Amino acid sequence: MNKTLLILKREYLTRVRKKSFIIMTFLGPLLMAGIMIVPVWLASLSDVTERRIAVLDETGWFAGKFESGDNLAFDYVYGDFEEEKQKVMLEQFDALLYIPRPELNIPVNAELFSKRQPAMSMRSYVRNVMKTEVENRKLLASGIDPEVIKSSKTSINIITIRLGEDGAESKSYTEVEVGLAIFSGILIYFFIFLFGSQVMRGVIEEKTSRIVEVIISSVKPFQLMMGKITGVALVGLTQFLLWVLLTAMLYSGFVLLFGPDKLGSSAEMMSPATGLLQDQQITESQLAGSNTGEIFEIIGSINFEVMIFSFLFYFVGGYLLYASLFAAIGSAVDNEADTQQFMLPVSAPLILGIVASNFVVNNPDGPVAFWLSIIPFTSPILMMVRIPFGVPLWELALSMTLLVAGFVFTTWLAAKIYRTGILMYGKKPSFKELLKWMRY
Amino acid sequence: MIFFEARNVSKKYANHLALDKVSIEVPENGIFGLLGPNGAGKTSLIRIINQITAPDGGELYIQGKPLGPAHISQIGYLPEERGLYKKMKVGEQAMYLAQLKGVDKKTARKRLMEEFEKFEIDSWWNRKVEELSKGMQQKIQFIVTIIHKPKLLIFDEPFSGFDPINVNLLKAEILQLQQKGATIIFSTHNMASVEELCEHIALINASKKILDGKVAEIKNSYRTHTYALELEGMQKNIHEILPAGIEILEEEKENKRLKLKIRTQATDDSNDLLKLILPQAHLLSFQEVFPSMNDIFIQCVQQENANNGTSGGLS
């Protein structure tokens, strides 16, 4: 049996049998499912407790303006302020809204008394009602009919339609794409760090347990390094595929349980998080208008084959690029605490990739996006961010080719540091010494 | 018959020379001691023999053929810096290391079972290495080193970490391996075990070989013509009997017995000396005292360092 294969097998088996791997495998999909299910579940627990609010309006401007709804019931009271406040203390009311006579002519202050912290929704409702009323009165005072203003308000809905090479039109949905882009970028980042540092820790383990010299008397250091890197890569892929599988199972189980309608509303609830990146209000108002069917249409419009293929390619490529560098760092030090100074230059491009992804989603075809998605050190993250928006084939091909060239280069470089580093004990090397090792 | 030969092997690290044209010849089926102070270059040479690092100059041969990748499976190496995967089970780990040396799965299992039984550790097969004591781990390490039945065995400080009982077990095991035909290179500071086991040695100091040859011959060439004798019923003062030129190094009286250690001139004949003594006392024992390897080692290294003007032999 090929010795590299033997090493690969050991690296793989010892890792997938670890408790932490098994826990992560089940926890990952549960977390993902949780993100989708919890909002729906919370929404189903509709707030049934009704709050009674006494309104003491000394201005008289808001008579009949506060309308009782599902959760809030307003009672207008006309008693003494202190007396009414006492009623709140006695829990005859949940809260007292006190609108004092203003010093100037316009009431802009109100006080809300309650024994418990009033809900955010209660406060914002009161504020909105008062704001609208005061604005309307101001408009009337200036001789403008508020109805005119109301009718002049317009909601613009832009439907983006992408023209394919053959002129075919397809609806595109930017919000979902932004979400997907950021999500896959972060996932790549997370995978590279998670499994790259596993390689590093594995190398340090071999070095500190002093088994490395026994092993490299049987195999070449390069074989040991590559066996470890590929073994851990397979662990990563296994984890990812298990996540996809388990998430799909949980998802379909959920659909059976609640029906697709609820899923639609959960997607709606998730969307504001996506919208944070853009103008939140627009996203919210647009999504409020979208229905369940449209969300499914959006998900259907994404080319998942391309997404999954590129994800796998950029995960493996990006991982290979960084894993050998992580292996080199591991070989240069005696314990994990000493890795800090070497980690910085290695993790900087990855962090840059995550930071830049926010700019790239806003301008996925700009020069920053182009260059960062071509340069191998950032391309695994940023090309994944760009792919949902559509990337010309030649750019994708160039980026992938350079990534392959990149990891061949870093592996070659790292192997030189690695083979010297694993036999060096005791002192923490400087960057200058690492350069020297490369020339041995 | 020479099994392994190194000819003018040099190794240079960034700013120091680890080996300076070192040549050694290891006879087949012998136990060869590679001696030297810390940092002299022993481990560098051993790593070169194991093809962990490449030499910058010189040639290496095993049975007359240039050392190459094919020889890896014929060499068993127990490094001074040794260890095992702590979280892995003993049996699984031994299987893995055996397979890395090119032993197939079935044979590896069979041989490991035999060895585990011999060392009485077969109950550890499914235990994790971290649960074992250091001495237990060393046994496993030793088994793994010999499991592929190598023709050349290299032990770097093999006895460190073993208690005296296990040291003896290990010595017996090493001698048995020699009987079965293995050639053994043995690097150590423990001079007592060198005298006990090695037939040939090479002494390396400050990257250079300064002494090599058969242990018996080396000792002979470093003889100081010192004798130890034990007498009973001595009538006269010993100082009056011995001729001038003979130095009394030690003198110890115990009841009627007299223990002496004397150094003679190289030209003196021990028979003449006895003729002087025998009429005066009853001779209980008479033995030439050879310098220990320890003394030779220290003497050689200090002399060499004095010549080079270096201190301590540390690189």
HADDOCK unambig.tbl for C-alpha pairs under 7 A between the chains (distance, minus, plus):
assign (segid A and resid 3 and name CA) (segid B and resid 100 and name CA) 5.94 0.50 0.50
assign (segid A and resid 209 and name CA) (segid B and resid 83 and name CA) 5.19 0.50 0.50
assign (segid A and resid 209 and name CA) (segid B and resid 84 and name CA) 6.16 0.50 0.50
assign (segid A and resid 209 and name CA) (segid B and resid 85 and name CA) 6.62 0.50 0.50
assign (segid A and resid 210 and name CA) (segid B and resid 81 and name CA) 5.74 0.50 0.50
assign (segid A and resid 210 and name CA) (segid B and resid 82 and name CA) 4.87 0.50 0.50
assign (segid A and resid 210 and name CA) (segid B and resid 83 and name CA) 4.62 0.50 0.50
assign (segid A and resid 210 and name CA) (segid B and resid 84 and name CA) 6.98 0.50 0.50
assign (segid A and resid 211 and name CA) (segid B and resid 82 and name CA) 5.53 0.50 0.50
assign (segid A and resid 211 and name CA) (segid B and resid 83 and name CA) 4.47 0.50 0.50
assign (segid A and resid 211 and name CA) (segid B and resid 84 and name CA) 5.06 0.50 0.50
assign (segid A and resid 211 and name CA) (segid B and resid 85 and name CA) 6.81 0.50 0.50
assign (segid A and resid 213 and name CA) (segid B and resid 79 and name CA) 6.82 0.50 0.50
assign (segid A and resid 214 and name CA) (segid B and resid 79 and name CA) 6.72 0.50 0.50
assign (segid A and resid 214 and name CA) (segid B and resid 82 and name CA) 6.86 0.50 0.50
assign (segid A and resid 216 and name CA) (segid B and resid 52 and name CA) 6.33 0.50 0.50
assign (segid A and resid 217 and name CA) (segid B and resid 50 and name CA) 5.69 0.50 0.50
assign (segid A and resid 217 and name CA) (segid B and resid 51 and name CA) 6.95 0.50 0.50
assign (segid A and resid 217 and name CA) (segid B and resid 52 and name CA) 5.90 0.50 0.50
assign (segid A and resid 218 and name CA) (segid B and resid 72 and name CA) 6.33 0.50 0.50
assign (segid A and resid 218 and name CA) (segid B and resid 100 and name CA) 6.04 0.50 0.50
assign (segid A and resid 218 and name CA) (segid B and resid 101 and name CA) 5.58 0.50 0.50
